[in-house]
Amino acid sequence: MRQFLFLSLIIVSVVSCKNNGQSTGQTKTAMVQTDVQTVKEIIIDNNRTPVKPDFSVLEMSNENDVLTVIVRYGGGCEEHDFNAYFSGGWAKSLPPQAAITLEHLNPNNDRCRALVFDTLRFNMKPLQYSGGKEVVVKWSSNPEIQTNYRYGK
């Protein structure tokens, strides 16, 4: 059954990613996996209004002050990027909690339908709580997706 679903997904994505013979430099398969090695900064913005995400966060983890987020979205024919935002305020709890929002940047309006899995990496140091050694980092759209960030060992 899994093989049938996977094969069906491949066929649908190849048919839907039509580019009129022009090279896009992107693989057009049902599942495109990229691993972005660049560590981006988390943007501090307490006036940001979150928008409904057009992607899914599958997992969040951290190591050596780097937040790693695995996302899934539709596309595959154009370049995509993401920004992470933090309001600068922590929820009062032990340990404190920091909610981040993610912004999906799709400047070329990629209309392809392949399932793309990306690994995003962000510097976590702006999330450190003064006087603490740990912060629970949550995705604002689904607080169940979280990671415990320990620092100052």
N, C-alpha and C positions, 0 to 999 in steps of 0.2 A: 504493500500500500504506500509506504514512504517513497519507494522508487517511482511509482506512478505519479505521485504528487510532485516530486522533484522534476521528473521529466516533463510534466505538464507545465510547470512553472518556467522551465527553460524555453519551451516552445512559445509560450505566451510572451515572454520577455524579448525573445529574438524578433518575433513578429511586431511587437509594439515599439521597438527601438529602431525605427526606420530613419535613416539620415540622408537619403538621396545620394548615396555613394561617397559622401565626404567623410574623411577620417576625423574622428573626435578624440582619438587617443585613449578612449575608455573601453574597457571590456564590456561586451553586451551579453552577459549571461544572466541567469535568474538570480544569482547571488554574487554580488561584487564585493570583495573584501579589500579594504585599504587600511593601511596602518600608518597614520599620521605621526611622525616622530617629533614634530615640532611641539615644544611646550609653550602654550600661550598664557598670557596673563588673564586672571579673573578681573573683570571690570567692576569697580565699586560704583554703584549708582542707586541712590535711595529714592529716585523719582521714576524709576522704570516701571512701566505697566506691563506685566506679563501677557503674552498672547497665547492662544491655544496652540500647542505644538502640532506640527505635521510630521512628527517622527516619534519613535519610541526609544526610551532609554532602557537598555537591557540589563546593564550592570554598571556599578560604580565601585572603584577600589582605589587604594592609594599606597604609595611607597616612595620614600625619600622626598617628601614634600610635593609630590606630583599626584594630582587627581587624574585617574584614568576612567573615562566614560565610554562605554560601548553603546553606539546608537544604531538604529535601523531606520531607513527611510526609502521612499520610492525615487527612482532616478536611474542613473547609470550612464547617461550620455553627456553630461556636463559636469563641471567642477562645482563642488559644494563646500561650504565652510560653516563653522559654528563659533559663536561667542558665548562665554559664560559670564553671568552677572551675579553680584552679591549686593544686598542692600546696605551692608555695613552694620546691621543690627543682629544680635544673637538672641534666640529664644532663651528665656530664663529656665534653666533646668541643670541638672548635674549629670553629665557634663553639659555645657552650653550647646545649643544647636544653631547651625547656620544653614539657611535654605538658599540654594542656588537656582537660577533659571538659565535655560539655554536658549539661544536664538539660532535658528537654522537660516543660513544665508544661501539663497539659491538665485544669484543674480542673473543667470541665463535662462531662468524658467524652464528647467529640465522637465520635459514631459514624458520621458521614458518611464517604464514601470518595473524595471528590475528592482529587486530588493537589495539595497546596498547596506553593508555593515561597515561602519567606520569606528576607529579607535581614536578618541580625542584625549588630549593631555593638557592639563592646566596646572600652573603654579599655585599651590595651596597656601603659601605663606600669608596672603592677605586675610585668610580665614582664622588665623591664630587669635585666641582670646587672651587678652592681657592678664597675666597672673594665673593662667591655666596651663594644663599640659595635654588637654584632649578636647576635641570638638566633634560633635556628631554632624556630619555634612549630609543634607538631604536634598533630593530633587524636589523643587516646589510643586510640580505637577503630580507627583506621586511620592509622598513622604516615606512610603515603605522601601523605596530604593534609596539606600543610604550607605555610608561608610564611616567608621570611626577613625578620625585623624589624630594620631598621637605625635607630639613634638616636644622639644625641650627636655630630652632624656637625661 
